[in-house]
């Protein structure tokens, strides 16, 4: 995962949190948390073992 994709994912999850505060819908909250977890896991995975010889 490149740095631009990482920051784009973080921005999308923060925007989803803002939408959740506007609407109060649990779907926005769940989707934002799920996206945040996916971005963190893929970012950490690319840091750890993403290098090829």
C-alpha positions as CSV (number, residue, x, y, z in Angstrom):
1,X,0.0,0.0,0.0
2,X,1.4,3.3,-1.0
3,X,1.4,6.4,1.2
4,X,-1.3,8.1,-1.0
5,X,-3.6,5.1,-0.6
6,X,-3.0,5.1,3.2
7,X,-3.9,8.7,3.6
8,X,-6.9,8.5,1.2
9,X,-8.2,5.6,3.3
10,X,-7.8,7.6,6.5
11,X,-9.5,10.6,5.0
12,X,-12.4,8.5,3.8
13,X,-12.9,7.0,7.2
14,X,-12.8,10.4,8.9
15,X,-15.4,11.7,6.4
16,X,-17.6,8.7,7.2
17,X,-17.4,9.5,10.8
18,X,-18.5,13.0,10.0
19,X,-21.4,11.6,8.0
20,X,-22.3,9.4,11.0
21,X,-22.5,12.4,13.3
22,X,-24.8,14.2,10.8
23,X,-27.2,11.4,10.2
24,X,-26.9,9.3,13.4
25,X,-27.1,6.1,11.3
26,X,-25.2,3.1,12.7
27,X,-24.4,2.0,9.1
28,X,-22.1,5.0,8.6
29,X,-20.4,4.3,11.9
30,X,-19.9,0.6,11.1
31,X,-18.6,1.3,7.6
32,X,-16.2,3.9,8.9
33,X,-14.8,1.7,11.6
34,X,-14.5,-1.2,9.1
35,X,-12.7,1.0,6.6
36,X,-10.3,2.3,9.3
37,X,-9.4,-1.3,10.4
38,X,-8.8,-2.4,6.8
39,X,-6.6,0.6,6.1
40,X,-4.6,0.0,9.3
41,X,-4.2,-3.7,8.7
42,X,-3.1,-3.3,5.1
43,X,-0.7,-0.5,6.0
44,X,0.9,-2.6,8.7
45,X,1.0,-5.6,6.4
46,X,2.8,-3.7,3.7
47,X,5.3,-2.4,6.3
48,X,6.1,-5.8,7.7
49,X,6.4,-8.2,4.7
50,X,5.8,-6.3,1.5
51,X,9.4,-6.3,0.4
52,X,10.5,-8.7,-2.3
53,X,14.2,-9.7,-2.8
